[in-house]
């Protein structure tokens, strides 16, 4: 299986798991899991030069960075 397929399927699993963890109110695990999946999808978008994927998931990265900063006590 190509690396892009691994990134997409792995990213899908992480994003869906992150959504589940959010609905179960399991903070901060939800941010870490969902952020990992979004990173995978963003990388897949970069590799395949799919601008829609890159923009969609790339714009999520700063939002997850804010969550990580809050989790680390920086905010």
mmCIF file of the N, C-alpha and C atoms, coordinates in Angstrom:
data_MODEL
# 
_entry.id   MODEL 
# 
loop_
_atom_site.group_PDB 
_atom_site.id 
_atom_site.type_symbol 
_atom_site.label_atom_id 
_atom_site.label_alt_id 
_atom_site.label_comp_id 
_atom_site.label_asym_id 
_atom_site.label_entity_id 
_atom_site.label_seq_id 
_atom_site.pdbx_PDB_ins_code 
_atom_site.Cartn_x 
_atom_site.Cartn_y 
_atom_site.Cartn_z 
_atom_site.occupancy 
_atom_site.B_iso_or_equiv 
_atom_site.pdbx_formal_charge 
_atom_site.auth_seq_id 
_atom_site.auth_comp_id 
_atom_site.auth_asym_id 
_atom_site.auth_atom_id 
_atom_site.pdbx_PDB_model_num 
ATOM 1   N N  . UNK A 1 1  ? 0.854   -1.178 0.000  1.00 0.00 ? 1  UNK A N  1 
ATOM 2   C CA . UNK A 1 1  ? 0.000   0.000  0.000  1.00 0.00 ? 1  UNK A CA 1 
ATOM 3   C C  . UNK A 1 1  ? 0.897   1.239  0.000  1.00 0.00 ? 1  UNK A C  1 
ATOM 4   N N  . UNK A 1 2  ? 0.546   2.218  -0.798 1.00 0.00 ? 2  UNK A N  1 
ATOM 5   C CA . UNK A 1 2  ? 1.332   3.436  -0.891 1.00 0.00 ? 2  UNK A CA 1 
ATOM 6   C C  . UNK A 1 2  ? 1.224   4.252  0.392  1.00 0.00 ? 2  UNK A C  1 
ATOM 7   N N  . UNK A 1 3  ? 2.235   5.097  0.600  1.00 0.00 ? 3  UNK A N  1 
ATOM 8   C CA . UNK A 1 3  ? 2.259   5.939  1.796  1.00 0.00 ? 3  UNK A CA 1 
ATOM 9   C C  . UNK A 1 3  ? 1.032   6.848  1.862  1.00 0.00 ? 3  UNK A C  1 
ATOM 10  N N  . UNK A 1 4  ? 0.574   7.332  0.721  1.00 0.00 ? 4  UNK A N  1 
ATOM 11  C CA . UNK A 1 4  ? -0.598  8.219  0.714  1.00 0.00 ? 4  UNK A CA 1 
ATOM 12  C C  . UNK A 1 4  ? -1.828  7.479  1.224  1.00 0.00 ? 4  UNK A C  1 
ATOM 13  N N  . UNK A 1 5  ? -1.986  6.233  0.809  1.00 0.00 ? 5  UNK A N  1 
ATOM 14  C CA . UNK A 1 5  ? -3.131  5.442  1.283  1.00 0.00 ? 5  UNK A CA 1 
ATOM 15  C C  . UNK A 1 5  ? -3.040  5.228  2.790  1.00 0.00 ? 5  UNK A C  1 
ATOM 16  N N  . UNK A 1 6  ? -1.833  4.963  3.286  1.00 0.00 ? 6  UNK A N  1 
ATOM 17  C CA . UNK A 1 6  ? -1.651  4.799  4.733  1.00 0.00 ? 6  UNK A CA 1 
ATOM 18  C C  . UNK A 1 6  ? -2.003  6.092  5.466  1.00 0.00 ? 6  UNK A C  1 
ATOM 19  N N  . UNK A 1 7  ? -1.555  7.223  4.931  1.00 0.00 ? 7  UNK A N  1 
ATOM 20  C CA . UNK A 1 7  ? -1.865  8.511  5.557  1.00 0.00 ? 7  UNK A CA 1 
ATOM 21  C C  . UNK A 1 7  ? -3.365  8.779  5.568  1.00 0.00 ? 7  UNK A C  1 
ATOM 22  N N  . UNK A 1 8  ? -4.031  8.480  4.452  1.00 0.00 ? 8  UNK A N  1 
ATOM 23  C CA . UNK A 1 8  ? -5.472  8.731  4.374  1.00 0.00 ? 8  UNK A CA 1 
ATOM 24  C C  . UNK A 1 8  ? -6.261  7.825  5.310  1.00 0.00 ? 8  UNK A C  1 
ATOM 25  N N  . UNK A 1 9  ? -5.987  6.513  5.265  1.00 0.00 ? 9  UNK A N  1 
ATOM 26  C CA . UNK A 1 9  ? -6.747  5.590  6.108  1.00 0.00 ? 9  UNK A CA 1 
ATOM 27  C C  . UNK A 1 9  ? -6.398  5.766  7.581  1.00 0.00 ? 9  UNK A C  1 
ATOM 28  N N  . UNK A 1 10 ? -5.117  5.957  7.855  1.00 0.00 ? 10 UNK A N  1 
ATOM 29  C CA . UNK A 1 10 ? -4.718  6.222  9.241  1.00 0.00 ? 10 UNK A CA 1 
ATOM 30  C C  . UNK A 1 10 ? -5.313  7.524  9.740  1.00 0.00 ? 10 UNK A C  1 
ATOM 31  N N  . UNK A 1 11 ? -5.255  8.563  8.890  1.00 0.00 ? 11 UNK A N  1 
ATOM 32  C CA . UNK A 1 11 ? -5.834  9.851  9.257  1.00 0.00 ? 11 UNK A CA 1 
ATOM 33  C C  . UNK A 1 11 ? -7.322  9.749  9.512  1.00 0.00 ? 11 UNK A C  1 
ATOM 34  N N  . UNK A 1 12 ? -8.008  8.979  8.680  1.00 0.00 ? 12 UNK A N  1 
ATOM 35  C CA . UNK A 1 12 ? -9.448  8.781  8.867  1.00 0.00 ? 12 UNK A CA 1 
ATOM 36  C C  . UNK A 1 12 ? -9.739  8.133  10.211 1.00 0.00 ? 12 UNK A C  1 
ATOM 37  N N  . UNK A 1 13 ? -8.979  7.094  10.537 1.00 0.00 ? 13 UNK A N  1 
ATOM 38  C CA . UNK A 1 13 ? -9.164  6.420  11.825 1.00 0.00 ? 13 UNK A CA 1 
ATOM 39  C C  . UNK A 1 13 ? -8.929  7.356  12.998 1.00 0.00 ? 13 UNK A C  1 
ATOM 40  N N  . UNK A 1 14 ? -7.871  8.162  12.902 1.00 0.00 ? 14 UNK A N  1 
ATOM 41  C CA . UNK A 1 14 ? -7.569  9.095  13.988 1.00 0.00 ? 14 UNK A CA 1 
ATOM 42  C C  . UNK A 1 14 ? -8.614  10.209 14.089 1.00 0.00 ? 14 UNK A C  1 
ATOM 43  N N  . UNK A 1 15 ? -9.040  10.755 12.953 1.00 0.00 ? 15 UNK A N  1 
ATOM 44  C CA . UNK A 1 15 ? -10.039 11.826 12.986 1.00 0.00 ? 15 UNK A CA 1 
ATOM 45  C C  . UNK A 1 15 ? -11.352 11.315 13.575 1.00 0.00 ? 15 UNK A C  1 
ATOM 46  N N  . UNK A 1 16 ? -11.807 10.160 13.116 1.00 0.00 ? 16 UNK A N  1 
ATOM 47  C CA . UNK A 1 16 ? -13.063 9.611  13.649 1.00 0.00 ? 16 UNK A CA 1 
ATOM 48  C C  . UNK A 1 16 ? -12.940 9.268  15.128 1.00 0.00 ? 16 UNK A C  1 
ATOM 49  N N  . UNK A 1 17 ? -11.790 8.742  15.528 1.00 0.00 ? 17 UNK A N  1 
ATOM 50  C CA . UNK A 1 17 ? -11.570 8.451  16.950 1.00 0.00 ? 17 UNK A CA 1 
ATOM 51  C C  . UNK A 1 17 ? -11.548 9.742  17.762 1.00 0.00 ? 17 UNK A C  1 
ATOM 52  N N  . UNK A 1 18 ? -10.940 10.785 17.203 1.00 0.00 ? 18 UNK A N  1 
ATOM 53  C CA . UNK A 1 18 ? -10.912 12.078 17.886 1.00 0.00 ? 18 UNK A CA 1 
ATOM 54  C C  . UNK A 1 18 ? -12.305 12.655 18.060 1.00 0.00 ? 18 UNK A C  1 
ATOM 55  N N  . UNK A 1 19 ? -13.149 12.501 17.045 1.00 0.00 ? 19 UNK A N  1 
ATOM 56  C CA . UNK A 1 19 ? -14.531 12.969 17.149 1.00 0.00 ? 19 UNK A CA 1 
ATOM 57  C C  . UNK A 1 19 ? -15.267 12.193 18.230 1.00 0.00 ? 19 UNK A C  1 
ATOM 58  N N  . UNK A 1 20 ? -15.059 10.883 18.267 1.00 0.00 ? 20 UNK A N  1 
ATOM 59  C CA . UNK A 1 20 ? -15.679 10.067 19.317 1.00 0.00 ? 20 UNK A CA 1 
ATOM 60  C C  . UNK A 1 20 ? -15.221 10.526 20.695 1.00 0.00 ? 20 UNK A C  1 
ATOM 61  N N  . UNK A 1 21 ? -13.921 10.736 20.855 1.00 0.00 ? 21 UNK A N  1 
ATOM 62  C CA . UNK A 1 21 ? -13.390 11.174 22.148 1.00 0.00 ? 21 UNK A CA 1 
ATOM 63  C C  . UNK A 1 21 ? -13.938 12.542 22.549 1.00 0.00 ? 21 UNK A C  1 
ATOM 64  N N  . UNK A 1 22 ? -14.154 13.418 21.565 1.00 0.00 ? 22 UNK A N  1 
ATOM 65  C CA . UNK A 1 22 ? -14.757 14.723 21.851 1.00 0.00 ? 22 UNK A CA 1 
ATOM 66  C C  . UNK A 1 22 ? -16.179 14.541 22.361 1.00 0.00 ? 22 UNK A C  1 
ATOM 67  N N  . UNK A 1 23 ? -16.938 13.659 21.716 1.00 0.00 ? 23 UNK A N  1 
ATOM 68  C CA . UNK A 1 23 ? -18.316 13.423 22.147 1.00 0.00 ? 23 UNK A CA 1 
ATOM 69  C C  . UNK A 1 23 ? -18.389 12.751 23.508 1.00 0.00 ? 23 UNK A C  1 
ATOM 70  N N  . UNK A 1 24 ? -17.326 12.038 23.867 1.00 0.00 ? 24 UNK A N  1 
ATOM 71  C CA . UNK A 1 24 ? -17.256 11.421 25.197 1.00 0.00 ? 24 UNK A CA 1 
ATOM 72  C C  . UNK A 1 24 ? -16.610 12.361 26.212 1.00 0.00 ? 24 UNK A C  1 
ATOM 73  N N  . UNK A 1 25 ? -16.263 13.575 25.759 1.00 0.00 ? 25 UNK A N  1 
ATOM 74  C CA . UNK A 1 25 ? -15.654 14.608 26.594 1.00 0.00 ? 25 UNK A CA 1 
ATOM 75  C C  . UNK A 1 25 ? -14.348 14.143 27.241 1.00 0.00 ? 25 UNK A C  1 
ATOM 76  N N  . UNK A 1 26 ? -13.520 13.488 26.440 1.00 0.00 ? 26 UNK A N  1 
ATOM 77  C CA . UNK A 1 26 ? -12.234 12.997 26.932 1.00 0.00 ? 26 UNK A CA 1 
ATOM 78  C C  . UNK A 1 26 ? -11.115 13.938 26.482 1.00 0.00 ? 26 UNK A C  1 
ATOM 79  N N  . UNK A 1 27 ? -11.044 15.068 27.177 1.00 0.00 ? 27 UNK A N  1 
ATOM 80  C CA . UNK A 1 27 ? -10.028 16.082 26.912 1.00 0.00 ? 27 UNK A CA 1 
ATOM 81  C C  . UNK A 1 27 ? -8.825  15.793 27.785 1.00 0.00 ? 27 UNK A C  1 
ATOM 82  N N  . UNK A 1 28 ? -7.619  15.894 27.358 1.00 0.00 ? 28 UNK A N  1 
ATOM 83  C CA . UNK A 1 28 ? -7.091  16.395 26.107 1.00 0.00 ? 28 UNK A CA 1 
ATOM 84  C C  . UNK A 1 28 ? -6.795  15.302 25.083 1.00 0.00 ? 28 UNK A C  1 
ATOM 85  N N  . UNK A 1 29 ? -7.144  14.061 25.387 1.00 0.00 ? 29 UNK A N  1 
ATOM 86  C CA . UNK A 1 29 ? -6.863  12.966 24.458 1.00 0.00 ? 29 UNK A CA 1 
ATOM 87  C C  . UNK A 1 29 ? -7.506  13.219 23.097 1.00 0.00 ? 29 UNK A C  1 
ATOM 88  N N  . UNK A 1 30 ? -8.705  13.800 23.105 1.00 0.00 ? 30 UNK A N  1 
ATOM 89  C CA . UNK A 1 30 ? -9.399  14.066 21.839 1.00 0.00 ? 30 UNK A CA 1 
ATOM 90  C C  . UNK A 1 30 ? -8.585  14.985 20.930 1.00 0.00 ? 30 UNK A C  1 
ATOM 91  N N  . UNK A 1 31 ? -7.951  15.992 21.502 1.00 0.00 ? 31 UNK A N  1 
ATOM 92  C CA . UNK A 1 31 ? -7.161  16.933 20.699 1.00 0.00 ? 31 UNK A CA 1 
ATOM 93  C C  . UNK A 1 31 ? -5.945  16.240 20.100 1.00 0.00 ? 31 UNK A C  1 
ATOM 94  N N  . UNK A 1 32 ? -5.280  15.427 20.886 1.00 0.00 ? 32 UNK A N  1 
ATOM 95  C CA . UNK A 1 32 ? -4.081  14.741 20.396 1.00 0.00 ? 32 UNK A CA 1 
ATOM 96  C C  . UNK A 1 32 ? -4.426  13.769 19.270 1.00 0.00 ? 32 UNK A C  1 
ATOM 97  N N  . UNK A 1 33 ? -5.483  12.996 19.450 1.00 0.00 ? 33 UNK A N  1 
ATOM 98  C CA . UNK A 1 33 ? -5.864  11.989 18.458 1.00 0.00 ? 33 UNK A CA 1 
ATOM 99  C C  . UNK A 1 33 ? -6.373  12.652 17.178 1.00 0.00 ? 33 UNK A C  1 
ATOM 100 N N  . UNK A 1 34 ? -7.291  13.595 17.324 1.00 0.00 ? 34 UNK A N  1 
ATOM 101 C CA . UNK A 1 34 ? -7.849  14.266 16.149 1.00 0.00 ? 34 UNK A CA 1 
ATOM 102 C C  . UNK A 1 34 ? -6.767  15.057 15.416 1.00 0.00 ? 34 UNK A C  1 
ATOM 103 N N  . UNK A 1 35 ? -5.892  15.716 16.151 1.00 0.00 ? 35 UNK A N  1 
ATOM 104 C CA . UNK A 1 35 ? -4.802  16.471 15.535 1.00 0.00 ? 35 UNK A CA 1 
ATOM 105 C C  . UNK A 1 35 ? -3.863  15.589 14.738 1.00 0.00 ? 35 UNK A C  1 
ATOM 106 N N  . UNK A 1 36 ? -3.597  14.391 15.243 1.00 0.00 ? 36 UNK A N  1 
ATOM 107 C CA . UNK A 1 36 ? -2.751  13.438 14.522 1.00 0.00 ? 36 UNK A CA 1 
ATOM 108 C C  . UNK A 1 36 ? -3.390  13.044 13.195 1.00 0.00 ? 36 UNK A C  1 
ATOM 109 N N  . UNK A 1 37 ? -4.687  12.790 13.216 1.00 0.00 ? 37 UNK A N  1 
ATOM 110 C CA . UNK A 1 37 ? -5.391  12.444 11.983 1.00 0.00 ? 37 UNK A CA 1 
ATOM 111 C C  . UNK A 1 37 ? -5.406  13.582 10.983 1.00 0.00 ? 37 UNK A C  1 
ATOM 112 N N  . UNK A 1 38 ? -5.606  14.786 11.468 1.00 0.00 ? 38 UNK A N  1 
ATOM 113 C CA . UNK A 1 38 ? -5.604  15.949 10.577 1.00 0.00 ? 38 UNK A CA 1 
ATOM 114 C C  . UNK A 1 38 ? -4.231  16.170 9.963  1.00 0.00 ? 38 UNK A C  1 
ATOM 115 N N  . UNK A 1 39 ? -3.190  15.934 10.735 1.00 0.00 ? 39 UNK A N  1 
ATOM 116 C CA . UNK A 1 39 ? -1.831  16.051 10.207 1.00 0.00 ? 39 UNK A CA 1 
ATOM 117 C C  . UNK A 1 39 ? -1.606  15.042 9.081  1.00 0.00 ? 39 UNK A C  1 
ATOM 118 N N  . UNK A 1 40 ? -2.084  13.815 9.280  1.00 0.00 ? 40 UNK A N  1 
ATOM 119 C CA . UNK A 1 40 ? -1.963  12.791 8.240  1.00 0.00 ? 40 UNK A CA 1 
ATOM 120 C C  . UNK A 1 40 ? -2.663  13.197 6.960  1.00 0.00 ? 40 UNK A C  1 
ATOM 121 N N  . UNK A 1 41 ? -3.875  13.726 7.091  1.00 0.00 ? 41 UNK A N  1 
ATOM 122 C CA . UNK A 1 41 ? -4.614  14.159 5.909  1.00 0.00 ? 41 UNK A CA 1 
ATOM 123 C C  . UNK A 1 41 ? -3.946  15.355 5.246  1.00 0.00 ? 41 UNK A C  1 
ATOM 124 N N  . UNK A 1 42 ? -3.396  16.275 6.040  1.00 0.00 ? 42 UNK A N  1 
ATOM 125 C CA . UNK A 1 42 ? -2.706  17.417 5.454  1.00 0.00 ? 42 UNK A CA 1 
ATOM 126 C C  . UNK A 1 42 ? -1.487  16.958 4.654  1.00 0.00 ? 42 UNK A C  1 
ATOM 127 N N  . UNK A 1 43 ? -0.727  16.017 5.214  1.00 0.00 ? 43 UNK A N  1 
ATOM 128 C CA . UNK A 1 43 ? 0.437   15.488 4.503  1.00 0.00 ? 43 UNK A CA 1 
ATOM 129 C C  . UNK A 1 43 ? 0.026   14.775 3.217  1.00 0.00 ? 43 UNK A C  1 
ATOM 130 N N  . UNK A 1 44 ? -1.072  14.033 3.270  1.00 0.00 ? 44 UNK A N  1 
ATOM 131 C CA . UNK A 1 44 ? -1.578  13.371 2.058  1.00 0.00 ? 44 UNK A CA 1 
ATOM 132 C C  . UNK A 1 44 ? -1.943  14.408 1.001  1.00 0.00 ? 44 UNK A C  1 
ATOM 133 N N  . UNK A 1 45 ? -2.541  15.507 1.430  1.00 0.00 ? 45 UNK A N  1 
ATOM 134 C CA . UNK A 1 45 ? -2.884  16.576 0.500  1.00 0.00 ? 45 UNK A CA 1 
ATOM 135 C C  . UNK A 1 45 ? -1.656  17.223 -0.117 1.00 0.00 ? 45 UNK A C  1 
ATOM 136 N N  . UNK A 1 46 ? -0.614  17.408 0.692  1.00 0.00 ? 46 UNK A N  1 
ATOM 137 C CA . UNK A 1 46 ? 0.628   17.998 0.180  1.00 0.00 ? 46 UNK A CA 1 
ATOM 138 C C  . UNK A 1 46 ? 1.278   17.065 -0.833 1.00 0.00 ? 46 UNK A C  1 
ATOM 139 N N  . UNK A 1 47 ? 1.362   15.777 -0.492 1.00 0.00 ? 47 UNK A N  1 
ATOM 140 C CA . UNK A 1 47 ? 2.006   14.799 -1.378 1.00 0.00 ? 47 UNK A CA 1 
ATOM 141 C C  . UNK A 1 47 ? 1.281   14.694 -2.715 1.00 0.00 ? 47 UNK A C  1 
ATOM 142 N N  . UNK A 1 48 ? -0.049  14.677 -2.666 1.00 0.00 ? 48 UNK A N  1 
ATOM 143 C CA . UNK A 1 48 ? -0.837  14.521 -3.894 1.00 0.00 ? 48 UNK A CA 1 
ATOM 144 C C  . UNK A 1 48 ? -1.148  15.856 -4.573 1.00 0.00 ? 48 UNK A C  1 
ATOM 145 N N  . UNK A 1 49 ? -0.681  16.944 -3.974 1.00 0.00 ? 49 UNK A N  1 
ATOM 146 C CA . UNK A 1 49 ? -0.927  18.298 -4.495 1.00 0.00 ? 49 UNK A CA 1 
ATOM 147 C C  . UNK A 1 49 ? -2.423  18.594 -4.600 1.00 0.00 ? 49 UNK A C  1 
ATOM 148 N N  . UNK A 1 50 ? -3.174  18.082 -3.625 1.00 0.00 ? 50 UNK A N  1 
ATOM 149 C CA . UNK A 1 50 ? -4.613  18.327 -3.545 1.00 0.00 ? 50 UNK A CA 1 
ATOM 150 C C  . UNK A 1 50 ? -4.813  19.551 -2.651 1.00 0.00 ? 50 UNK A C  1 
ATOM 151 N N  . UNK A 1 51 ? -5.076  20.678 -3.278 1.00 0.00 ? 51 UNK A N  1 
ATOM 152 C CA . UNK A 1 51 ? -5.157  21.930 -2.532 1.00 0.00 ? 51 UNK A CA 1 
ATOM 153 C C  . UNK A 1 51 ? -6.310  21.953 -1.542 1.00 0.00 ? 51 UNK A C  1 
ATOM 154 N N  . UNK A 1 52 ? -7.426  21.326 -1.893 1.00 0.00 ? 52 UNK A N  1 
ATOM 155 C CA . UNK A 1 52 ? -8.576  21.324 -0.987 1.00 0.00 ? 52 UNK A CA 1 
ATOM 156 C C  . UNK A 1 52 ? -8.231  20.609 0.320  1.00 0.00 ? 52 UNK A C  1 
ATOM 157 N N  . UNK A 1 53 ? -7.584  19.448 0.220  1.00 0.00 ? 53 UNK A N  1 
ATOM 158 C CA . UNK A 1 53 ? -7.179  18.729 1.434  1.00 0.00 ? 53 UNK A CA 1 
ATOM 159 C C  . UNK A 1 53 ? -6.156  19.525 2.225  1.00 0.00 ? 53 UNK A C  1 
ATOM 160 N N  . UNK A 1 54 ? -5.173  20.072 1.515  1.00 0.00 ? 54 UNK A N  1 
ATOM 161 C CA . UNK A 1 54 ? -4.116  20.819 2.186  1.00 0.00 ? 54 UNK A CA 1 
ATOM 162 C C  . UNK A 1 54 ? -4.679  22.028 2.922  1.00 0.00 ? 54 UNK A C  1 
ATOM 163 N N  . UNK A 1 55 ? -5.570  22.767 2.281  1.00 0.00 ? 55 UNK A N  1 
ATOM 164 C CA . UNK A 1 55 ? -6.146  23.950 2.922  1.00 0.00 ? 55 UNK A CA 1 
ATOM 165 C C  . UNK A 1 55 ? -7.052  23.552 4.077  1.00 0.00 ? 55 UNK A C  1 
ATOM 166 N N  . UNK A 1 56 ? -7.941  22.591 3.849  1.00 0.00 ? 56 UNK A N  1 
ATOM 167 C CA . UNK A 1 56 ? -8.880  22.177 4.891  1.00 0.00 ? 56 UNK A CA 1 
ATOM 168 C C  . UNK A 1 56 ? -8.148  21.728 6.149  1.00 0.00 ? 56 UNK A C  1 
ATOM 169 N N  . UNK A 1 57 ? -7.258  20.770 5.992  1.00 0.00 ? 57 UNK A N  1 
ATOM 170 C CA . UNK A 1 57 ? -6.594  20.224 7.170  1.00 0.00 ? 57 UNK A CA 1 
ATOM 171 C C  . UNK A 1 57 ? -5.443  21.108 7.633  1.00 0.00 ? 57 UNK A C  1 
ATOM 172 N N  . UNK A 1 58 ? -4.834  21.856 6.711  1.00 0.00 ? 58 UNK A N  1 
ATOM 173 C CA . UNK A 1 58 ? -3.784  22.792 7.102  1.00 0.00 ? 58 UNK A CA 1 
ATOM 174 C C  . UNK A 1 58 ? -4.319  23.907 7.985  1.00 0.00 ? 58 UNK A C  1 
ATOM 175 N N  . UNK A 1 59 ? -5.545  24.366 7.709  1.00 0.00 ? 59 UNK A N  1 
ATOM 176 C CA . UNK A 1 59 ? -6.158  25.410 8.532  1.00 0.00 ? 59 UNK A CA 1 
ATOM 177 C C  . UNK A 1 59 ? -6.544  24.894 9.917  1.00 0.00 ? 59 UNK A C  1 
ATOM 178 N N  . UNK A 1 60 ? -6.641  23.585 10.066 1.00 0.00 ? 60 UNK A N  1 
ATOM 179 C CA . UNK A 1 60 ? -6.954  23.023 11.375 1.00 0.00 ? 60 UNK A CA 1 
ATOM 180 C C  . UNK A 1 60 ? -5.733  22.982 12.290 1.00 0.00 ? 60 UNK A C  1 
ATOM 181 N N  . UNK A 1 61 ? -4.538  22.961 11.699 1.00 0.00 ? 61 UNK A N  1 
ATOM 182 C CA . UNK A 1 61 ? -3.314  22.832 12.494 1.00 0.00 ? 61 UNK A CA 1 
ATOM 183 C C  . UNK A 1 61 ? -3.147  23.950 13.522 1.00 0.00 ? 61 UNK A C  1 
ATOM 184 N N  . UNK A 1 62 ? -3.374  25.235 13.171 1.00 0.00 ? 62 UNK A N  1 
ATOM 185 C CA . UNK A 1 62 ? -3.258  26.276 14.203 1.00 0.00 ? 62 UNK A CA 1 
ATOM 186 C C  . UNK A 1 62 ? -4.290  26.115 15.318 1.00 0.00 ? 62 UNK A C  1 
ATOM 187 N N  . UNK A 1 63 ? -5.468  25.607 14.968 1.00 0.00 ? 63 UNK A N  1 
ATOM 188 C CA . UNK A 1 63 ? -6.493  25.395 15.992 1.00 0.00 ? 63 UNK A CA 1 
ATOM 189 C C  . UNK A 1 63 ? -6.067  24.313 16.972 1.00 0.00 ? 63 UNK A C  1 
ATOM 190 N N  . UNK A 1 64 ? -5.482  23.241 16.446 1.00 0.00 ? 64 UNK A N  1 
ATOM 191 C CA . UNK A 1 64 ? -4.975  22.201 17.334 1.00 0.00 ? 64 UNK A CA 1 
ATOM 192 C C  . UNK A 1 64 ? -3.783  22.711 18.131 1.00 0.00 ? 64 UNK A C  1 
ATOM 193 N N  . UNK A 1 65 ? -2.964  23.579 17.530 1.00 0.00 ? 65 UNK A N  1 
ATOM 194 C CA . UNK A 1 65 ? -1.829  24.162 18.251 1.00 0.00 ? 65 UNK A CA 1 
ATOM 195 C C  . UNK A 1 65 ? -2.319  24.962 19.458 1.00 0.00 ? 65 UNK A C  1 
ATOM 196 N N  . UNK A 1 66 ? -3.434  25.676 19.298 1.00 0.00 ? 66 UNK A N  1 
ATOM 197 C CA . UNK A 1 66 ? -4.013  26.388 20.440 1.00 0.00 ? 66 UNK A CA 1 
ATOM 198 C C  . UNK A 1 66 ? -4.441  25.412 21.531 1.00 0.00 ? 66 UNK A C  1 
ATOM 199 N N  . UNK A 1 67 ? -5.032  24.300 21.127 1.00 0.00 ? 67 UNK A N  1 
ATOM 200 C CA . UNK A 1 67 ? -5.427  23.277 22.102 1.00 0.00 ? 67 UNK A CA 1 
ATOM 201 C C  . UNK A 1 67 ? -4.231  22.690 22.823 1.00 0.00 ? 67 UNK A C  1 
ATOM 202 N N  . UNK A 1 68 ? -3.143  22.441 22.070 1.00 0.00 ? 68 UNK A N  1 
ATOM 203 C CA . UNK A 1 68 ? -1.927  21.917 22.693 1.00 0.00 ? 68 UNK A CA 1 
ATOM 204 C C  . UNK A 1 68 ? -1.340  22.944 23.655 1.00 0.00 ? 68 UNK A C  1 
ATOM 205 N N  . UNK A 1 69 ? -1.372  24.233 23.266 1.00 0.00 ? 69 UNK A N  1 
ATOM 206 C CA . UNK A 1 69 ? -0.842  25.292 24.132 1.00 0.00 ? 69 UNK A CA 1 
ATOM 207 C C  . UNK A 1 69 ? -1.657  25.387 25.418 1.00 0.00 ? 69 UNK A C  1 
ATOM 208 N N  . UNK A 1 70 ? -2.963  25.290 25.296 1.00 0.00 ? 70 UNK A N  1 
ATOM 209 C CA . UNK A 1 70 ? -3.820  25.325 26.491 1.00 0.00 ? 70 UNK A CA 1 
ATOM 210 C C  . UNK A 1 70 ? -3.547  24.119 27.371 1.00 0.00 ? 70 UNK A C  1 
ATOM 211 N N  . UNK A 1 71 ? -3.402  22.967 26.733 1.00 0.00 ? 71 UNK A N  1 
ATOM 212 C CA . UNK A 1 71 ? -3.132  21.739 27.472 1.00 0.00 ? 71 UNK A CA 1 
ATOM 213 C C  . UNK A 1 71 ? -1.803  21.854 28.225 1.00 0.00 ? 71 UNK A C  1 
ATOM 214 N N  . UNK A 1 72 ? -0.816  22.515 27.609 1.00 0.00 ? 72 UNK A N  1 
ATOM 215 C CA . UNK A 1 72 ? 0.495   22.678 28.232 1.00 0.00 ? 72 UNK A CA 1 
ATOM 216 C C  . UNK A 1 72 ? 0.572   23.832 29.213 1.00 0.00 ? 72 UNK A C  1 
ATOM 217 N N  . UNK A 1 73 ? -0.538  24.519 29.436 1.00 0.00 ? 73 UNK A N  1 
ATOM 218 C CA . UNK A 1 73 ? -0.558  25.620 30.387 1.00 0.00 ? 73 UNK A CA 1 
ATOM 219 C C  . UNK A 1 73 ? 0.006   26.920 29.840 1.00 0.00 ? 73 UNK A C  1 
ATOM 220 N N  . UNK A 1 74 ? 0.176   27.017 28.535 1.00 0.00 ? 74 UNK A N  1 
ATOM 221 C CA . UNK A 1 74 ? 0.721   28.234 27.937 1.00 0.00 ? 74 UNK A CA 1 
ATOM 222 C C  . UNK A 1 74 ? -0.353  29.291 27.688 1.00 0.00 ? 74 UNK A C  1 
ATOM 223 N N  . UNK A 1 75 ? -1.607  28.896 27.740 1.00 0.00 ? 75 UNK A N  1 
ATOM 224 C CA . UNK A 1 75 ? -2.717  29.850 27.560 1.00 0.00 ? 75 UNK A CA 1 
ATOM 225 C C  . UNK A 1 75 ? -3.588  29.876 28.788 1.00 0.00 ? 75 UNK A C  1 
# 
